Amino acid sequence: MSRFGATILDAGGLRLTAEEKAFFREADPFGFILFSRNVEGPGQLDALCTEMREAVGREALITIDQEGGRVQRLHAPQWREWIPPLAQVERAGAGAARAMYLRYRIIAHELRSLGIDSNCAPLLDVATPRTHPFLRNRCYGESAETVARIGRAVARAHLDGGVLPVVKHLPGHGRAQSDSHLELPRVSAVKKALQEVDFAPFRALSDMPLGMTAHVVYEALDAAPATLSAPVMAMIRDEIGFDGLIMSDDISMKALAGDPGDLSRQAIAAGCDVVLHCNGTLDEKRRVAEAAGRMGAVAQARAERALAARHAADEIDIAALEAEFEALSKGAVDG
């Protein structure tokens, strides 16, 4: 089998254009990511997923950001609306891990029925009182133990539903006080504090198949953001012990400055297995695909292991899960 293109790419609309199909056939990205602009309804979305996989001639990974709350691409009336994860945890109290398992098992059920087999969750960033608002209410708690425990439940819910989880944002975004969509955050904490808190949930879930980097500078580790930093990527592998496939966060975010092709080369050189590129022009996608190239042997092995972790969803009674969820979270789900 030839090696996959070292990219995860997106589409411009509800269906692939002829030009996109030709490009994807040539670039053969490892997978695809969906956004709200790609979503109209269940039939359309299932057809788009089919077109993506037909373009590359295999059952490519298709992922999405369906955390619930501010970050969700599937909305009512066809799909459920969710409160932010941190509010969910607080509402459920002692039953938070079970409530979050049920929440994401329901989400996984919705995704799998559409042909989507990955979700960019769980979010393992540990919240602080100063975490930037773009991230804070997406977190699961303010202690590493809480985040790891709930994160494990969220990951298991996805796997039980036949959906591969993506742990993010390696090695921890919670201390950042700026929005990496708009600027590059810097974290000045000493390494010991990072190891004890920020990195701990990722160590606890280092067995997961997929992870995503943080566009954050950890001044105790390197002057470059994690996505582009060989020392940070080596620390993720050697100290945190994460040996799953690592994708960059979206390299078109404003935290990273420069040409997308140059950024792609830097991310791969630093140790990312796959470059995630979103919201760019088709020409930019071409530059990214060319710069990222094909996966190396180690990255390809990680990719194949991740895909092998996909399986048919466990049989469930959705109505029963919803009833239990509502009892735990006091009606936090609509639809």
N, C-alpha and C positions, 0 to 999 in steps of 0.2 A: 504494500500500500504506500502511495506517495505521501509525503508529509503535508500536513495542513498548512495553509497560510497562517502566519502568526498574528492574526487580527480577529477582532470581533467588530462587526460593522452594522450600520443601520440602513434603512430605506427612507426615501423621501416622502412616501405617501401611503395610500390605502392598498395599492397593488404595485408590483414591480414594473418598471418601464422596461422596454426592450433593451435600452442601454444598460440599465442596472443588471438585468439578467446576464447580458454578455460579460459585463465586468466581473460579477460574482463568479461566473463560470471559470474565468481566467484566474482570478485572485484566490479562489477556493478558501475563503476565510474559515477559521476554526468554528465560528458561530456568528450569530446575529443578535441584535438587541432591538427591542420594540419601544416606541414612545407613543404618547397620546395621539400624535398626528397619524399614526399607523392604525388607529382603532376607530371603527365605525360600529361594528356589531359582531356577534359570534361567527356567523357564516363568512363574513368578509375576512375576519382575523384568521380563521382556520384556513381559508384559501391563500392568504398571504404567507402563512407559515409553510404551506405546501409548496408555493412558488419558490420560497427561499431554499428549501431543501432540494427541490428539483434542479435549481440553478447549479448547485454544487454536486448533485448526484449522490447524496448520502443523507443520513438522518443527523444533520448538523444540530448542534446545540442552539436553542433559541431562548434567550433570557429576557428579563423585564425587571423594572423597579416597581414592585407591588408590595411596598412595606405596609401601606395603609396610613391614613392621615394625610399630611401634605404631599407625601411622595407615593402616589399610586396612579397608574396609567389606565386602569379599567374602572369605570365609574357607573353609577346608577343612570338609567333604570335597569340596564342589563346585568350589572354586577353590584356587589355589596359596597357600601361606603363604611369606612372604619374611622374610629377616633385615633389620635396619635398613639404610638406604642407606649410612651411613658405614661400617658393618661390611662391607658389600658392596664398597665402594671399597677398603678396606684389604685385604680378602681377595684381591681381583683384582690388586692391585699395578699393574704397568705396563700391564696389560690392562684397567684400570678403565673407561675410556671405552667400549670395546667391550662389556664385560660389562654395563655399565649400559644401553647401547643394547639389547642382547638382552633384558635383564630387562624393560624397558619396552615393547619390541616385543611380547613375550609378554603383558604386561598389557594392552596396547592390543588385541591379538587377543581376549582374554577380554571386554573391555569392549564392543567393537564387536559381538560375537556376541550381546550382550544388548540392543542398542539404545542403549547409552551412547556418546556421541560426544565427550566431553570428560573430562579428568582434571586435578585440581588439582596439577600437577607440570609442569615441574621446580621444585624449591625452590632458589633461587639465593642464599640467605643464606650468608654466609661464617662458618664456625665459628671461635670463639676458645676458649681454655682455660676461659673464664668464661661461655660461652654457657649459658643455662638448660637443664637436662636435658630439659625438654619439647620442645626444638628440636634440641639438639646432634646426636644420632645420626640425625636426619633430614637433616642437611646432607651435602654431597659432599666437603668438604675445608676446609682452613684458609688457603688462598690464593685470591685472586680469579681467578687464571689457571686453577687446577684446577677451581674451581667453574664458571667459564664454559665450559671445554672439556667437562666432563662434562655440564653443563646443556644444551649444544648437542646432545650425543648423545642425551640423554633426550628433548628436544623433537623431534628428528628421528624418533626411534622412534615417538612418538605420531603425528606427521603421516603417516609411512609406513603406520601402521596405521589411518588414517582417523579419528583421534581428535585433537581440538584440545587442545594443552597450555595450561596456565594458569601463567605464571611468577609466583612469589611469593617473599617478601612485599615488594613495592615500598615504599621503595627499599633495603631490607635490614634484617633482623631479628637478624642474628648477634651483635651486641654487647649485645643485651638480656639482662639478668640476672634477669628475672622472667617469669612465664608470663602472656601477655596474655589467656588464657582466664579468669584469676582477678584480675588487676590490671593497671594501666597501666604498662608499662615506660618508662624514660627513658634516653636515651643522651646522654652529655655530650661525646663526641668532637668535635673541631673539624672544620669542613667539609672541609678539605684531606684529612684522614685518611679521612673518609667517601667522598669522591670517588675516592681512590686504591684503596680496598679494597671497601667495602660496595656502592657504586653501580656498580662496574666490571662485574660479571657482567650486570647489567641493561642497561648500555650495549651490551655484547657481544651480547645477545639482544633488542635493542630492536625487531627486526623481527617478533617473535612476535605472534600475533593477539589474545591475551588475557592480562591481568595482574590480580593481586590485591594490595591495599594491606596495609600493616602497621599495626596499632594500637600505634604506638610514637611517643613524643615524641623528636624530634631537636632538642636544645636549641640547637644552632648554627643551626637553620633557623626554628623557630617554637615557640610554647608549646603548640600544639594537636597532638594525634596526627596522623600522616600522613593517615589516612582523612578527617579533618575539617579539614585545613589547606590553604587555598588556596595559600600560598607553597610548601609541599612538593609539592602536585600540579602546580603550575606548573614546579617544578624537574624533576619526573619527565618532563614533556612537553618542556621547553625544553633542559635540560642532559643528562639521560639520553637523551632523544630517543625515548622510547617513545610511539608513536602508535596502539597497539592499543587495544581496548576494555578499560577498567579497571573491575573490580568491587571493591567494598569487601570486606574480610574480614567475617566474620559480625558484624553490628552488635549481636547479642544477647550477645556476649562481655563479660565483666565489666570489661575494660579501658575500655570506653565506658560512661559513666553517663548515664542519662536515658531519656525516653520514646522508644520506637522510631520513632515518627513524627517527632519532633524530630530525632533522630539521622539519619534518612533525608534530611530536608531539608538538614541541615548537610553530609552527605556529597555530595549532588548539587551543592549550592552551592559546595563546595570544589573540585569538578572530577571526582568519580567519575562514570562513565557509568551505572553500575548499582549498586544496593544489594543485597547478599547478606544475607538474613535467614533464620535457621535456629532450630529448636527453640522457636518461640513458639506461642501460641494462634492460632486462626483470627482472632480479633478483632485481635490484634497484627498479623497478616499484612495484614488489611484496612487498618489504620492506616498500615502501611509502604507498601502499594501506593498509597494515596491521597496520601501525602506525597511519594513519589518521582515520581509522575505518569508521563507518557509521556516517552520519550527526546526530547531536542532533536535538531536536524538533524545536528549533528556526531557526537553519540553514535550516532544511527541509522546514519549512514554507516559508523562503525567497526563497529557490530554486523553490518551487511550484509557488510562486508569479511571479518570473522571467519567468518561462516557460509559465505561463498564459498570459504574455505580448506578446508572439509570436502571430502573426496573418498573414493571407494571405496578400501579397503585394498589395498596391494600384495599380490600373490600370494606366499605364503611356505610353506616346509616347517617346520611347528612342531617336529616331532621333531628336525630338523637343528639348528634354533636352540637347542633345549633341550640337545642334546648339546654344542654349542659353548659354551653358557653354563656348563654344569656343568664342562667342562674348564677354563674360565677362573676360575671361582669355587669350585672344589673342592667341588661338591655343595651350593651354598647355596640350592637350590630343592627344595621338597617337593611331592608331589602329582602 
